[in-house]
Amino acid sequence: MNNGYLRGVYLRLAGVLTLVVLLALVANAAMSHRAFEAALAPEMAKKVASAGASVRALVIRAEAAGVAFGELTGVEQRFDEVRKEMPEVSYIALTDAQGKALHQRFSAPSGAESYLRSPAVLALLKTPDAVSPAVRVGNQYVVSLPIAAGTRPLGILHIGIDVSFVDAIVLDMLYDVLVVLVVSLFFTLELLHYMAGAKLDAGLRALGDVFDRGAGGDFTARSRPRGDLAFGGLVGHLEAALARVNAHFEVLAREVENGRRLPAHERPPGQTAAQAGLVRLAQRFRFGAEPAAARGNETELAKVRTPLFVFILAEELTRSFLPGYVKELQVPLPWLTPELVVGLPIALFMFIVALGQPIIGVWCERVGHRRTMLTGAAVAAVGFVATALAHNVLDLLLWRSLCAVGYAMVFVAGQAFVLDHATPATRARSFALFVGAIMAATVCGPSIGGILADNIGVRPTFAIAALLAAGSILAIRQLPAASAGGGRVAARLPRLSEIVALVGNGRFMAVTGLAAMPAKILLTGLCFYLMPLYVSAIGDTQSMAGRVLMTYAVAMVVLAPLTAGWATSTERMHWLVGGGLVVSGLGGVLMLAGAGVGWMFLAVVLVGLGQSMSISAQSALVSEHCGPEIERLGEGTVYGVYRLLERLGNAMGPLLAAVLLRWLDYRLSFVALGGLVAVCGIAFLLATRRSTQPALAPA
């Protein structure tokens, strides 16, 4: 029995629970959809009745004024006004008591004449206060309202709504149900991880580790907290057995050493053989105490996932509707076009995060992870509340700056927490936990945020984001107060001379300027800025913008682990980075093919595919291309400047997209931005193939 076997047991248990939850969610989604369809027709009839009530009142008023029912004038004009009030109306007719159409407007459904004269419809005149249910007639749903003057029936008003309109409502509802299904699944997985998964996973790892140590002859003494570990008692008994062997070895070693110190004539017989045997035991097995720096604490490490997920979810809620909200609040600013004003809050947020992270990293080293995360969550919560109450774009910039500072503080402290609680052997797995929380929030946030914004409004949705940020404080308080690592080199700000030296380095800028920055420019410029505005401009909802953003996140979650497995050599990494940039750039160029939301979905999926191809290999290529610089300046400095420039690409994306939108329309702005990134991908492949082949030749 080894750690891999126990890990497999845990994954199978988690898979069974996930499958059960998924089946329950699918059943709930199906029943919700049926309930909606059943409730749609009565609600539609009520809406049509409210619009037809004014027409019926005018007819009754005209009859009371002495105008004969068959001699009414201006009826068609009133029908046009109803159409303006309810664009979904596709047919209106006014018939007499025998079902003959006196006035009708727009497109009559097939079979309308027989429907208007049918006995079931004419029978409605016996109950003039009733409203008929919606009836399918040809390609329309028709609602009929009887008209009577006192007890004398006059005729019937018929209003038809196209079936395609109703189908669109049902389809839109189905999309929301599917979105809620996906989001509920991710929420369930995060809740499962928070309640039992982290503890069970850590317990199984600890149990497997004890088995592996015993089988491998490792009897070193370890002291680890087991109070919150699953199988803590069993692990304790097994480690106690290993500790007894270790203690007996120490006793034996002391006795042999004491015998060696005696005069030669007083040494017990077999002393030399005992010493030789002791040496062989020490060579074959491991005894003593394991250094504290060699151990990580995966139980404590798992605690950071939940606060990260909840906090980042708060920011991701705003992705789908933030540009539209800024557009509503914008005021004329000198020297700035309206397009730049809309992109300014997004760019400022990214710029503060980019410049603030190195500074916050130094402060985090001084005050600790938990205090930094608590402060950041509180600052962001205040920023969200103030954003919900913003009067115009000027104060909105200030409040979004607060959100950016809080985001940077939580992000930096969470990343440092992972580094301090992970060992070199578990660092990759630990960062997978960190990135997993971010990606789960990225899947859930935009889609749910769009649905909330459409149903309760943008400002209340910002208030919900504030509640989430404040709620993350409760989870952050569960983190240990002090750092558990202690083995890392203290963070420091890169010096200006170091930044200048790296910016002037061709190998460094090939990865940074031709790959990392263009990828981030496309992400924020296309997905965070242009796409929400475009979806709104073509008449779709903020929920739709959230769904589009969710497809990007799902593509990243599904494809990033697969493409990361392909990056097994430097040559493959070059092709993944360059090819990923070309593929993501083609996502923007794809908008030449069509203008509908479907093309927008395909474009964002291509962006997600391209980003998933390149993101895992970019960081690795920095060390491949900049080995001499890492030796001279240090790995922390080189990667710090790399991350700084990459995040500056995040800030540049909305501004560049706004400039393009100033001179081009939406679709051409997509094409220009995507084409620029695709060209950068091709340039990256050409530059790296020429500059790195000699350096990568086998020694």
Summary of the structure (lengths in Angstrom):
residues: 699
radius of gyration: 33.9
end to end distance: 41.0
largest distance: 140.7
contacts: 2417
relative contact order: 0.07
helix: 75%
strand: 6%
